[in-house]
């Protein structure tokens, strides 16, 4: 049995898609949902799906090895960042080399880095007049949005697109591809 931990800060739509997708695979299970926000919607998903959840203490996360030990105790094979807005500390990255992945709502290396998430990304892409955007699923290293690319998928931007309409196109790609890639990395 392969175990994944999903780290998320928001509503958890990608987490839900991953959970639903993996219900068809008896060899992989979501063993934990971890959030840095006690009111995050992803915690309601964890409760509804009967998945243990953990609220991150910022000091312990950034300065210590509690979360490294927790992931090891839970026998986590892959950590999946699904809308998790904090930078992963070096000790966790080093303890799980090439075992932490993230999804970014743009075609990296463009529009990545600190502060580039959600609507900020889509606004920047539209303002720059880009002809396309998309998603990048990548391994996590010690820098923001810098790890090796696993998959990029694109969508066309039309003159009528707004940051909101682009967000919907990008989210459709996230929901389609992220669960598939998570499963592929573990099989």
WOQUITA-V546302 format. One record per run of one state. SS is the DSSP state (h for helix, s for strand, l for the rest). FROM is the first residue (numbers start at 1). LEN is the number of residues. If there is no record, write none. Layout:
ss	from	len
SS	FROM	LEN
SS	FROM	LEN
This chain:
ss	from	len
l	1	1
s	2	7
l	9	4
h	13	10
l	23	5
s	28	8
l	36	5
h	41	8
l	49	4
s	53	3
l	56	2
h	58	5
l	63	3
h	66	8
l	74	4
s	78	4
l	82	8
h	90	6
l	96	4
s	100	5
l	105	13
h	118	10
l	128	4
s	132	8
l	140	9
s	149	8
l	157	6
h	163	24
l	187	1
